Amino acid sequence: MSERPTIPDELVAKFTEIVGEKNAFLNAADMAPYLTEWRDLYSGSARMVLRPGTTGEVSQILKLANETGTGIVPQGGNTGLVGAQTPFDEKREIVVSLSRMNEIRAIDPDANTLVCDAGTILANIQTAADDADRFFPLSLGAEGSCQIGGNLSTNAGGTGVLAYGNARDMVLGLEVVLANGEIWDGLKTLRKDNTGYDLKQLFVGAEGTLGIITKVALKLFARPRAREVAFVGVKSAEAAVALFRSVIGAEGRNITGFEIMPRIGIDFMLRHIPDTRDPLADPHPWYVLLEISSGDNAETLKARAEDILGDILEAGIGDDVVLANSGSQAKDFWELRTRMSEVQKLEGGSIKHDVSVPVSAIPEFLDRAATAVENCVSGARPVPFGHLGDGNIHYNVSQPVGADRHAYLARWEDMNEAVHGVVASLNGSISAEHGIGILKRDLLPRYKSKVEMKMMHALKKTFDPNGILNPGKLM
Ligand SMILES: Cc1cc2nc3c(=O)[nH]c(=O)nc-3n(C[C@H](O)[C@H](O)[C@H](O)COP(=O)(O)OP(=O)(O)OC[C@H]3O[C@@H](n4cnc5c(N)ncnc54)[C@H](O)[C@@H]3O)c2cc1C
């Protein structure tokens, strides 16, 4: 942000002193991994990258930044998809990476809680829970590198939302360093605490604009003892929603995955990913990946899953089904879903939308969005897939066959406008789980009401009056 002051050498020396030279990166090679994200969609340059090792160091960094008006970009695992963790391009900001603050501090299997540093990698939390015979259900493609502080700051969703909620629903307490360096110790593990505003939730989904999360207290759950994964071919999105209605009514929270995929996405997978197999003998317009988990033993759950699938066929909701006969086949089914985004790269340009609408409106959304896309770029190929059970569709649109990739991607904003228009008319959200960052910052005021924007600006001003925390992101 050009109005930000440059960061003079003397100030660089003071910041360096806080974390020690070993943890203050100044040269291009050391800083490079923190300045661009994995898709190379966003990149910037920073004056320096700091890697504090304690809450006290984070506090000193923010105090100094606040006194000197220095812009700070908090960064977790750098896997965010909206550019929120990337500095701007003028070397006037400092990236603060939480990656050294990565210890699991406590696990209490009786209370079902886990306390850890904000820089702990999500997969390590899952493993620690598993080792204690418990389950931490937040799960997403980037779990091997994203950090829990980043997950909470983006209110990450992923595949467990249907049964367990978003990241927001899994947090009990936080320790946060405020913009002026003050440390808020809200690291409680209480299930009940009705003492006014729920302050921790203000930092969830705030994308690092209100404070830096340094420690988290999380909910753990009973570990499911058995899991069944089925692949169902359906003739329409309406049938997929009917299927959802039927299984969620019967099984409730035991439905731990309900994902929708279009035939074109399966075709992409078969064409580009070696050894991919179509789970069903004949093609179907749409597919549902259904996962059922429970505390029952494996035989009991298998028998119940077979009954459910039999009922689906009998009622004519599903046209064909297959139940995974092994853990490795279940993994193959899931891979068809989890690799659906990456495979689109191999079909040329892909314009993305991460949207949600009420579940019952999904068929109408898909119909109307397809028309809007065709009107925008004739021949463009929608590949909508995602968490149908949460109403969250990744409405990606691949370029027309043989089109020029560059020219197609130049239509990104027009396409967004066409699809988001349909989303808004159905009372949906233009960002279901990836956040706002830079990508959707300028769209936000168009889809949030004036009152909502006013409240958000008031909060930002209260928590960060000098605007040092992740400047220019989110708002
Ligand atoms: C392959 C892949 C699959 C993905 N799948 C999903 C998915 O299914 N669902 C989903 O929701 N997302 C998904 N994502 C997006 C991404 O993984 C999530 O947004 C994740 O929560 C980001 O965590 P991170 O640690 O990488 O944060 P970063 O990318 O480093 O940062 C994200 C935001 O959080 C802020 N931040 C980070 N740490 C802190 C902290 N300690 N305190 C304050 N602010 C902080 C940053 O400033 C930034 O605004 C996926 C990404 C990839 C690459």
PDBQT file of the ligand as one rigid body, heavy atoms in Angstrom, charges set to zero:
ROOT
HETATM    1  C1  LIG A 501      -4.973 -28.041  -1.964  1.00  0.00    +0.000 C 
HETATM    2  C2  LIG A 501      -5.764 -27.084  -1.120  1.00  0.00    +0.000 A 
HETATM    3  C3  LIG A 501      -7.019 -27.460  -0.669  1.00  0.00    +0.000 A 
HETATM    4  C4  LIG A 501      -7.765 -26.591   0.121  1.00  0.00    +0.000 A 
HETATM    5  N1  LIG A 501      -8.994 -26.998   0.552  1.00  0.00    +0.000 NA
HETATM    6  C5  LIG A 501      -9.712 -26.182   1.337  1.00  0.00    +0.000 A 
HETATM    7  C6  LIG A 501     -10.999 -26.594   1.822  1.00  0.00    +0.000 A 
HETATM    8  O1  LIG A 501     -11.485 -27.683   1.521  1.00  0.00    +0.000 OA
HETATM    9  N2  LIG A 501     -11.662 -25.739   2.635  1.00  0.00    +0.000 N 
HETATM   10  C7  LIG A 501     -11.163 -24.530   2.988  1.00  0.00    +0.000 A 
HETATM   11  O2  LIG A 501     -11.814 -23.804   3.729  1.00  0.00    +0.000 OA
HETATM   12  N3  LIG A 501      -9.968 -24.101   2.529  1.00  0.00    +0.000 NA
HETATM   13  C8  LIG A 501      -9.237 -24.885   1.708  1.00  0.00    +0.000 A 
HETATM   14  N4  LIG A 501      -8.022 -24.467   1.242  1.00  0.00    +0.000 N 
HETATM   15  C9  LIG A 501      -7.545 -23.118   1.586  1.00  0.00    +0.000 C 
HETATM   16  C10 LIG A 501      -6.551 -23.057   2.756  1.00  0.00    +0.000 C 
HETATM   17  O3  LIG A 501      -5.914 -24.267   2.977  1.00  0.00    +0.000 OA
HETATM   18  C11 LIG A 501      -7.236 -22.612   4.010  1.00  0.00    +0.000 C 
HETATM   19  O4  LIG A 501      -7.672 -21.298   3.814  1.00  0.00    +0.000 OA
HETATM   20  C12 LIG A 501      -6.374 -22.669   5.287  1.00  0.00    +0.000 C 
HETATM   21  O5  LIG A 501      -7.248 -22.523   6.378  1.00  0.00    +0.000 OA
HETATM   22  C13 LIG A 501      -5.294 -21.602   5.363  1.00  0.00    +0.000 C 
HETATM   23  O6  LIG A 501      -4.400 -21.905   6.416  1.00  0.00    +0.000 OA
HETATM   24  P1  LIG A 501      -2.881 -21.425   6.373  1.00  0.00    +0.000 P 
HETATM   25  O7  LIG A 501      -2.237 -21.804   7.646  1.00  0.00    +0.000 OA
HETATM   26  O8  LIG A 501      -2.210 -21.888   5.148  1.00  0.00    +0.000 OA
HETATM   27  O9  LIG A 501      -3.060 -19.844   6.344  1.00  0.00    +0.000 OA
HETATM   28  P2  LIG A 501      -2.368 -18.770   5.404  1.00  0.00    +0.000 P 
HETATM   29  O10 LIG A 501      -2.662 -19.066   3.991  1.00  0.00    +0.000 OA
HETATM   30  O11 LIG A 501      -0.947 -18.599   5.762  1.00  0.00    +0.000 OA
HETATM   31  O12 LIG A 501      -3.162 -17.468   5.847  1.00  0.00    +0.000 OA
HETATM   32  C14 LIG A 501      -4.542 -17.335   5.585  1.00  0.00    +0.000 C 
HETATM   33  C15 LIG A 501      -5.077 -16.102   6.314  1.00  0.00    +0.000 C 
HETATM   34  O13 LIG A 501      -4.984 -16.282   7.711  1.00  0.00    +0.000 OA
HETATM   35  C16 LIG A 501      -4.156 -15.263   8.314  1.00  0.00    +0.000 C 
HETATM   36  N5  LIG A 501      -3.407 -15.935   9.373  1.00  0.00    +0.000 N 
HETATM   37  C17 LIG A 501      -2.656 -17.057   9.286  1.00  0.00    +0.000 A 
HETATM   38  N6  LIG A 501      -2.214 -17.407  10.503  1.00  0.00    +0.000 NA
HETATM   39  C18 LIG A 501      -2.687 -16.480  11.382  1.00  0.00    +0.000 A 
HETATM   40  C19 LIG A 501      -2.582 -16.301  12.793  1.00  0.00    +0.000 A 
HETATM   41  N7  LIG A 501      -1.915 -17.154  13.551  1.00  0.00    +0.000 N 
HETATM   42  N8  LIG A 501      -3.214 -15.245  13.332  1.00  0.00    +0.000 NA
HETATM   43  C20 LIG A 501      -3.907 -14.366  12.582  1.00  0.00    +0.000 A 
HETATM   44  N9  LIG A 501      -4.035 -14.494  11.244  1.00  0.00    +0.000 NA
HETATM   45  C21 LIG A 501      -3.446 -15.538  10.662  1.00  0.00    +0.000 A 
HETATM   46  C22 LIG A 501      -3.322 -14.715   7.183  1.00  0.00    +0.000 C 
HETATM   47  O14 LIG A 501      -2.953 -13.381   7.417  1.00  0.00    +0.000 OA
HETATM   48  C23 LIG A 501      -4.301 -14.820   6.035  1.00  0.00    +0.000 C 
HETATM   49  O15 LIG A 501      -5.187 -13.754   6.091  1.00  0.00    +0.000 OA
HETATM   50  C24 LIG A 501      -7.261 -25.308   0.442  1.00  0.00    +0.000 A 
HETATM   51  C25 LIG A 501      -5.993 -24.932  -0.018  1.00  0.00    +0.000 A 
HETATM   52  C26 LIG A 501      -5.256 -25.795  -0.793  1.00  0.00    +0.000 A 
HETATM   53  C27 LIG A 501      -3.900 -25.360  -1.247  1.00  0.00    +0.000 C 
ENDROOT
TORSDOF 0
